[in-house]
Amino acid sequence: MNKYDRMLFILNLLRSRKNMNADKLAEECGVTERSIYRDIISLSEMNIPIYFDNGYKLASDSFLPPLNFSMEEYQLLKTALESSPIIKTDKYEPIYKSLVVKIENCLSDHVQKERKYQPQTTHIDIKDSTNDENHVQFYELVEKAISTQKKIILKYKSIKSGETERMVCPYFIIFKGSAFYFVGFCKMKEDYRTFRMNRIIDVVITDDDFIKSDDISATTYFEGSWSVYSGEPIEVIALFSGSAARVVTSSVHHQDEQVEILESGKVRYTVTTKGIEEIQRWLLGFGEQVEVIAPQSLKKSLLEIGEYYNKQYKNIS
């Protein structure tokens, strides 16, 4: 952050935390102690009353009006912010820290006192399966291309196609499952494609502009998909038994599913989804407790998988 943003951040820190010496301030701001000393002097020259007593303190607490948050509103906002996988990126982690400090500084005195003794009852852990320095770098480049509506030259390692280079018009970034993806119009495929961030090899932002189509958005693009993959809509029908039947009836797995409990105790599961790859992986996890009724293409694919494992392990006693 630049000097003036940092000085405002320091003021917010001094309002919300106690015993903040130069060492702690430097750690929070990501600068040296010498820079902090200069900032304190600059703030004093601006007639902001700062004094030192077992840490820097403000003589006046009237810089920002309190927000009219209830304790429940504050806890919900804080939980939502800290649960987001986006704050783990290099770009948004410092922004998140600054935002939390600003929010805490502007709480009413009542909520400020209450939050000290109120335990945090809820924590949401959304795991990001990508752990790659390049992932962070490419995230920012793709985000910049989206905001400026610039075409990118993308080197990408696809599971199906291997390593390719293609021109892409990027539309939006989305977190699904356990990873970040971006969706864009691929000139090579002449269609929209979903790209997983940690499979990117390189990104170059070009000078070529593109105009976004209004017929695609992050809220509707994945409708009908099991998760991330897409394809032609296909109806899948399966019979579940035993504990698998109880799993299927215990929660919702797809927005368009139909679950019917039969007299035998088995569960008839019907869903229309795009492509069969992801739902096939899900079904395989239930082993012998699921029987696929339709489509024929899925039954054939599962048969080939079964034949492969039968060949691999037929000699095991």
Steps between C-alpha positions, in 0.01 A plus 500: 500500500613857443598729787162667548306174489749361750454795737123450495557130565723590797223725642252216468741261671555741789125536547429127509806347668702563812875516556588544133868592499709576190597134459139378495388783273783427258399132489135585429588754231777297339763774533802576718483658845676805355206551262260476796693766693477730195125433473446579870686829455292582190178428689611722789582781255140468373384583858380146567558445873718189540692418817702202623404310815597133481424532129371779278155636584259763374413785733169543317266234367279714278639440154231265364130465590395160637317254276159396620581126495343262745720227649332240276554713187866552586560128563328402174704752300827394664427129445410559135817700439743262669339195337555622145782323312576823316671648808776240465626668183788749522284778359202469734663390828622853591170650381313257725717592801443870437125449458466305827690768690279775354184311589617436857598865540153619406299273730294658772639497854238242600602253227869573561460390861275205420730351234785469752303244700288345225651171373503433127258213461521444125797444272476408133804334347487515120812328378689617193670195348737716297831583665708662231681835487425526128132457581504831692689683225269374224191579709592867504582506127172334405309731734665803339414374150137449604469849648659666194329264249827401335563173318769274646742251351466199726739210533298229668540137598166331444425153639364392162701702247835535677699822463353753257527871419181684421342844480229549764254776585471467884156563655506425873687318778313256722583272794328162467562180690849564634671712235490826306393490136440760234256480212576652162428474130772284346585596141654157437180316599265778384304451821500585869740297712578464872870527596638393835744759633773262614516336157608827339860500376515861386275801434572799278255791487471632145403848379193358324165596649192279496133567570334273752188317397194553721396134477754368751539572871653340807156443653359301205797347315523184713126436522438132433863397552585253774785728606744656253495288188249567226363316198171391351217456754443132573255321729657265752293242691650287779383269778664535842486247781632459855693791651530660154121543494515678835779728374302596190187587700688693769592802287459673164765412241364681193243774454295291253510160670196281569522252789242223537503251790375162376312234698812282495688768693710586199514856366437588138709806413430698182686811388574688178854631498751629248753230411557174687862527620434662838187305587682181399771569760229561760322175417824298509545601862197292599641176356263205498223702670402678179362368171485728198179459298566768236655630281662223300818706448553526876439127552754423227756735655458339844532155340834598346622629838390175665677289239817701553501443877406136455803457277728691737404310815380158377804323644448638851386223737 
